[in-house]
Amino acid sequence: MRKNTSHKGQPTLQQGNVALAEAAQLFRQMRFTHNHGAYAEGQHVAISIDPRWNVDRQTLCVLITCYALGHNQIKWSSLPVYVSPESGKAGVSAIARLDVRGQTVIPSLPPGDYTLSLRFTPQRSDVVLGGKLERLAAQGEDEQDERRLWRGNSEDDALTWTIEETEEGDVQIAFETHEERLAGHVVVFSLVEVDSKRVQYHHRLILEPTRTSGIWEGWCAVGSRAHLHGPYELVFEIVSPNEAE
């Protein structure tokens, strides 16, 4: 099992923030494969990655565990862990949220070499392209012309998202904001299979001015509904242009 260690020199933040910063650093250093797990330990936290073959011998079940060392109280709940191919060419492979104990499981991951990263912001779980939705029929139209919609907001309500299934069977997603401070920012989003935690679709959108003053929007077509079986978790984050890769 591969092992990394982190040394002294953490910033003078609250203890929990220091521990999370160290955890994020350790995650960035870690690599695992279908044959080898990983372990990393610092001053405040330790992280274990334990991949095991499923019964089908075609996919992996990966257990991720974060340990708080000493008397640290760390709020792990809902923090997302991103798993990406080590080559970096295929985007994000899986996204799973930690529970209150600092654990999460990715039930089905293809064999390969992977890297990891941890996000500091808890992310709300919004299930889309499943059974629960809004139905909007344009005025004067019958129910056969109604649109199938899923809607939600960011944690701070600064961003609104909408997923629409069109009459033609295509799926589109849009992110909209009235906050000028977010103009030009990038929305990085993924559609994650609810059961396997594997990423079905991953993309980036820039919040650009619309024809309506004071509104910025980014949208794209995701694909045909026939190929998007769902349900999925919508996972997204807003990053500044300087932070966007």
N, C-alpha and C positions, 0 to 999 in steps of 0.2 A: 504494500500500500504506500502510495506516495505521501510524503509528509513535508509541510512547509511550516515555518515558524515566523512570527512577527516580533519585533523588538521594541524597545522603549522609544519615547519621542512622540506620544500621542498628544493632540491639541488639548488645551485646557477648556474643555466643554463639560457639561453635566455628565456624570458617570455613564448613564445609559447611552447618551449620544457618542461618547468616546468608544464604548463597547460596540455600537453599531458601525461606527466608522472603521474600527478594526475588523469587524466581521466582513464588511464590504471589501476591505483590502485583501483579506484572506481568500475570499471567494474569487477575486480576480486572479490570484496566484495559482488557483487549483485547476487541475486537469484530471479527467477520468476517462476510462475506456470500458468496453464491454468485458475486458479481462482484468482490469485493475481499478480499485476504488481509490479514494484519497482521504487524507487526514491533515488538518492544519490547526495549529495551536498558537495563540498569542497570550498577552497578559490578562485579557479580560474574557475571551471566548475561545472555544474550540469547535471545529466543524468536521463532521464525518460524512463522507459520500460512500454509500454502499450499493453498488449495482449487482443485481442477481438475475440470472436467466429465468424467464417465465417458463411455464410448462411446455409451451409451443417451441421453445429453443430458437425462436425467431426474433423475439423482442426482450427488452430488459425491464425489470422493475427496479427503480432507483429510490432508495431511502436517503433523505437528506436530514441531518440532525445538527442543530446548533446548541452548544452547551454554554451556559453562563458560568464562568469560573468565580470562585470566591462567593461573595454576597451580592453580586451584581443583579439588579432587577432590570431586565431588558424586555421591552414590549415588542415581541416578535410577531404578534398576531397580524395576519393579512399582508405581511411584507412579501412581495413577489420575488422569486428566484428565477432568473432567466438562464436557460440552458441552450448553448449554441454550438454548432460544429467548430472544431478547432481551426479548420481552414478558413472560417469566416465567410465563405462564399455563398452559403445556403440560408443566411439569415438566422432567425431564432427557431429552434426545434421544439422547445417546450417551455411553458411558464406555469409555475405552481406556487401557491401562497403558503407561507409558514403558518402553523397554528400557534396557540398561546404557549406551547411548550417548546417552540422552535423547531418543529418537525414538519415535513411534508413528504409525500410519496408521488412519484411519477410512475403510474402503473404500466405504461407501454411506451418504450423508446427503442428505436432501431439501433443495432450495434454500430459503434463508431467511436471517434475520439471527440471529447466535448470540453468546453470551457463553461464557466459559470459567472454570474454577476448578481448582486443583491441591490434592490431599490430600497431607499429609505422611507418612502411614502406608502402607507397602507393603501391598497386599492380595493374599491368596492366591487363586488361581484355582480355584474349585470348579464343575465342570460338572454340571448337573442336568437332569432331564427329557430325558435322552438314553438311551443303551443301558445304562450301568453303574448298577446300583441294588442295594438290598437287598430281599429278599422275606421278609416276615414273615407266617406263617399262625397264626391264633389256635389255641390248643390245642383239639383235637377237631374242627377244621374241615378241609375238604379244600383242595387247591391252588387251586380256583376262587374261594375266598373270601379268598385271601391279599391283603395290602396291598403296594403298590409304594411303596418308601421310598427317599429320599436323605437322608443325614445328614452332619453335619460340625460343626466347632468354630471359634471365633474364634482368632486368632493366639495369644492368651494363655490359651486354653481356659476363659475365664470364661463364655463363652456357647456354648450348643449349639443348632444349628438342625436342623429336620426338615421335609422336603417330602414330602407324602403324596398319592398318587393314589388316591382312594376307589373303591369298587366301582361307584358311580354315575357315575364318570368326571370327578369334580371334583378340582381341585388345591388343597390347603391348605398353608400354611406356618406354622411355629411357631418362636419363639425362646424359650429357657429359660435361666435362670441361678439359681445358688445363692448368688451374691455379693450381700450386702445393699447394698453400695455402689452397685450398679447399679439398685436399686429406683427406679422412676419415670423411669429414663432412656429415651431414644427410640432405637429401631433403625430406621435409614433404609436400605431395601434396594431393589435393582433386579434384574430378570432381563434379562440383556444377550445379544442374539443373538451367537453365537460368531464367525460369519464377518463380519457387517456392523458389529458393535460398537454397533448401535442398541438402545435400551432398549425392551423389549417391555412391561414392567410396572414401576411405581415406586410405593412406598408407605412409610408410617411406622407403626410400632407402639410402644405404650408398654408397658414391662415392669411388669405389675401383679401384686399378690399372687394366688396360687392358693389352693385349698382346703387344699393341703398346706403346712404351715408351713415357711418357709425357702426357698420356691421362687417365683420371679417369672416371668411368661410373657406374651408377646404373640403373637397368632395372627390369621390372616384367611384367607378363601377368595380364591384368585387368579383362578379362572375355570375354564372347561371345558377338559379335556385336548384336546378336539377342536380348540380354537382355540390351543393352546399346543404348537406342533410341535417346538420344541427342536432341538438342545440349546441350553441357555443357560448363561451364567456367572452365578452368584449373587454379587453384590457388595453388601456392607453395611458400615455403620459405626455405632458406638454414640455418641450425643451426649447431653450433659446436658440437662435441661429448659430451662436458661437459654440453651443454644446452639441449641436446636431453633427453626426459623423458625416 
